[in-house]
Each structure stands twice: as structure tokens, then as C-alpha cells.
Amino acid sequence: MRVISSRLIAVATALVMGFVVAGCSGQPLTTREKATGIGTAAGAATGAIIGAAVGAPGAGAAIGGALGAGGGFLLGNALQNQEVRERQTQTQIESQQREIERQRREIESLKQQQETE
């Protein structure tokens, strides 16, 4: 039982270190990465509390961290995909507004040409 617990702690520590190293890359974190990190931390904390109640806080933290990371990733992925769709929609709206403005100027120009003839 102790061997499994220490292995789970080692895995959890490796995951946390991976997030720390990724966070130091200099690039801002994406929504997906933020949600995964928050999910991992919340899951590990909750798992440690529950695990402490049954005598295995390390195992609880490792399991909770893994489950939290998975849930956080799924939520963050959905949020990031929504952000991408919103940016694409906004880009399309801006493009259409520029086209409308171009056509309005063209109509004004044609009106002026017609008045001078």
C-alpha cells in the first residue's frame, strides 16, 4: 500500500512540475491550460482532504489531481473553442462592415457623378 501511495505522489509531483515548467515558457497561458491547472489544483486539494479522511492523503491527492486535470481540460477546451468561434464571428462582422462602408462610398460617388452629368 505504501509503495502505491509513494508512486501516486511521485506521479502527482511530476504532473505539477510539468505544469510549472510549461508555465515558465514565457507564453501566456491559454484558457485550456488555465482551466487544466485550476482543475488539477482543486482536484488535488479535494482528493487530499478526502484521502486524509480514509488514511491515504497522497493517493487521494494524486487521484483527485488527475480527475481535476481531466475535468479542467475538458472545460477549458470547450471555453477556448467558444473563444475561437467568437473571434471568427467578430472578424466576419468587421469584414462585412468594411464592405458595407466601401459600397456606401461607391454609391455616394455614383450619385455625385450622376448629378454632374
Phi, psi and omega per residue, in radians:
M1 nan -0.722 3.125
R2 -1.120 -0.642 -3.134
V3 -1.131 -0.748 3.126
I4 -1.134 -0.753 3.132
S5 -1.062 -0.821 -3.120
S6 -1.189 -0.548 3.074
R7 -1.194 -0.728 3.119
L8 -1.127 -0.683 3.090
I9 -1.110 -0.712 3.120
A10 -1.103 -0.720 3.109
V11 -1.131 -0.790 3.133
A12 -1.079 -0.731 3.120
T13 -1.112 -0.724 3.115
A14 -1.090 -0.711 3.107
L15 -1.098 -0.811 3.140
V16 -1.069 -0.766 3.127
M17 -1.105 -0.641 3.077
G18 -1.073 -0.724 3.100
F19 -1.163 -0.674 3.128
V20 -1.108 -0.805 3.137
V21 -1.117 -0.751 3.117
A22 -1.113 -0.633 3.135
G23 -1.197 -0.366 -3.129
C24 -1.593 0.170 -3.070
S25 -1.247 -0.209 3.127
G26 1.631 -0.299 3.113
Q27 -1.532 2.543 3.065
P28 -1.138 2.560 3.137
L29 -1.240 2.480 3.065
T30 -1.378 2.915 3.086
T31 -1.012 -0.717 3.137
R32 -1.072 -0.784 -3.124
E33 -1.166 -0.718 3.109
K34 -1.066 -0.826 -3.111
A35 -1.145 -0.649 3.100
T36 -1.122 -0.769 3.122
G37 -1.109 -0.779 3.116
I38 -1.120 -0.756 3.117
G39 -1.077 -0.708 3.126
T40 -1.103 -0.843 -3.120
A41 -1.110 -0.800 -3.136
A42 -1.139 -0.726 3.123
G43 -1.135 -0.725 3.134
A44 -1.148 -0.743 3.130
A45 -1.119 -0.810 3.130
T46 -1.113 -0.761 3.121
G47 -1.085 -0.689 3.124
A48 -1.130 -0.708 3.118
I49 -1.121 -0.837 3.136
I50 -1.155 -0.737 3.124
G51 -1.091 -0.635 3.121
A52 -1.113 -0.585 -3.139
A53 -1.159 -0.480 -3.136
V54 -1.883 0.109 3.057
G55 1.582 0.233 3.133
A56 -2.431 1.204 -3.097
P57 -1.126 -0.603 3.129
G58 -1.131 -0.794 3.127
A59 -1.144 -0.713 3.118
G60 -1.083 -0.733 3.128
A61 -1.129 -0.739 -3.132
A62 -1.136 -0.816 3.141
I63 -1.148 -0.812 3.122
G64 -1.075 -0.689 3.115
G65 -1.109 -0.738 3.129
A66 -1.143 -0.775 3.123
L67 -1.153 -0.718 3.106
G68 -1.106 -0.689 3.111
A69 -1.091 -0.757 3.131
G70 -1.105 -0.817 3.123
G71 -1.135 -0.739 3.109
G72 -1.095 -0.687 3.114
F73 -1.092 -0.816 -3.122
L74 -1.071 -0.789 3.123
L75 -1.133 -0.822 3.140
G76 -1.081 -0.659 3.108
N77 -1.102 -0.773 3.126
A78 -1.103 -0.744 3.133
L79 -1.146 -0.733 3.141
Q80 -1.148 -0.701 3.092
N81 -1.090 -0.672 3.093
Q82 -1.120 -0.728 3.107
E83 -1.056 -0.726 3.139
V84 -1.102 -0.778 3.130
R85 -1.094 -0.695 3.127
E86 -1.143 -0.709 3.100
R87 -1.116 -0.701 3.124
Q88 -1.130 -0.742 3.115
T89 -1.096 -0.765 3.136
Q90 -1.100 -0.684 3.106
T91 -1.107 -0.723 3.105
Q92 -1.125 -0.735 3.128
I93 -1.076 -0.799 -3.139
E94 -1.097 -0.688 3.110
S95 -1.117 -0.752 3.133
Q96 -1.163 -0.630 3.106
Q97 -1.154 -0.687 3.091
R98 -1.112 -0.710 3.124
E99 -1.141 -0.720 3.104
I100 -1.077 -0.756 3.130
E101 -1.124 -0.697 3.107
R102 -1.095 -0.762 3.135
Q103 -1.172 -0.621 3.103
R104 -1.113 -0.749 3.108
R105 -1.120 -0.682 3.128
E106 -1.119 -0.728 3.105
I107 -1.091 -0.766 3.112
E108 -1.071 -0.712 3.137
S109 -1.132 -0.739 3.119
L110 -1.134 -0.654 3.101
K111 -1.094 -0.738 3.140
Q112 -1.162 -0.673 3.106
Q113 -1.137 -0.688 -3.122
Q114 -1.171 -0.633 -3.140
E115 -1.219 -0.540 -3.122
T116 -1.433 -0.247 -3.120
E117 -1.426 nan nan
